[in-house]
Amino acid sequence: RCRPPPPLRVLQLPEGVGGMLGYASEDGRPAWQWRVWGGPRALVMALQQLQSAVAGAVVLDLASGAGLAVLAAARLDAELVVATDLPHALPLLQRNLAANGAIETSTPPGAPGDDGAIPGGRARCPGGHALKRSVAKCEDHVCNVCGLEDALGSGIALGQKVHSCRRCDFDVCGACVSLAQEGRWEQLPLWFELQCAPPVGATREWRLGQSAVLVAPSAATPPSTAVGAADASAGDAHSADPKRRAHELVELCTQHGGGAVPSIVLASVCSHAHAQPMADALVAVLSLLPATAFALVAHEKLEGRRKVGGSKSKKEPDLRKQFAATMTQAGLAYDVEEATATLPERQRAVFANVRLWRVRLASRSRG
């Protein structure tokens, strides 16, 4: 009798960090790569229902985040899974690969070891900014590292060293910064270790079971500006040239997938700020694929909410209409299936706030 595979283990930032309580975010946008929201979970359910199509396929994930969908595709015996995201989001993804038994088969010069250990270095806020050292001039500072577990005992007293990012309202006590600089991560929370990890600047190769997994950092924005950039969006959605990036990703798939292009493309959108960039990235990739390819797209149901600015209110755009307009402009004919309805009733209740589409390329318009 076959033993079922072990459950997937996915590490994520604890509640209260990465913008969940208002700090450690950039321009009001939380660090989504640290959390597993409903979109990736819905993608996993869809992949499980399409197991026969996933097995032996080349799968491209345009915004991998913590890596839940990547891990699921590999567990379902995809031939190759290509995971992409911003360079500073990938250390967490790689740690999750290792936590699920994946083995790194490439070790670039100066890279962490097989266990994903990170050498000592500069402490940073979740926005990726270096912390500025100063002396506490009031008693309102609480260390946002050790303070998550002991808020009362982690106050930074008047006159003590405090390392801060005022832009993100993030404070760290001198003791935690010293431990980070010395690489004594076993005495610090894992999320802080990953937060201080250097961005992944080159494609890394992993193997999980029968599947090869490539971790490819977004190449459009240099690592020095990708962290906290005002125009950055999730994954490769922030690319200034989506067509060029699409060619790079498809070429990467063919190089490592035995000449095969992606047959399944995954995309998840957690905010309207990322909707149009993700639509551009997805359409650019689909335009290079045969009609047999399809995409699974998950997003939060945000239609109808209104943004309030001063005395004016504005209705949020419909994500599906944005995607449809982008497809039409690219000359792509397609069919959309509301995949959420195909999930079991119990699972539909779990994903009540998530919309899931299965997008098939029908034909290409000529003109």
Salt bridges, closest charged atoms under 4 A:
GLU15 OE2 - ARG35 NH2 2.86
GLU26 OE1 - HIS129 NE2 3.61
GLU26 OE2 - ARG167 NH2 2.73
GLU104 OE2 - ARG204 NE 2.53
ASP169 OD1 - ARG166 NH2 3.30
ASP171 OD2 - HIS141 ND1 3.04
ASP171 OD1 - ARG166 NH2 3.12
GLU182 OE1 - ARG184 NH1 2.64
GLU193 OE2 - ARG95 NH2 3.05
ASP236 OD1 - ARG245 NE 2.55
GLU248 OE2 - ARG244 NE 3.55
GLU248 OE1 - ARG245 NH1 3.07
GLU303 OE2 - ARG355 NH1 3.92
GLU338 OE1 - ARG320 NH1 3.81
GLU338 OE2 - ARG355 NE 3.90
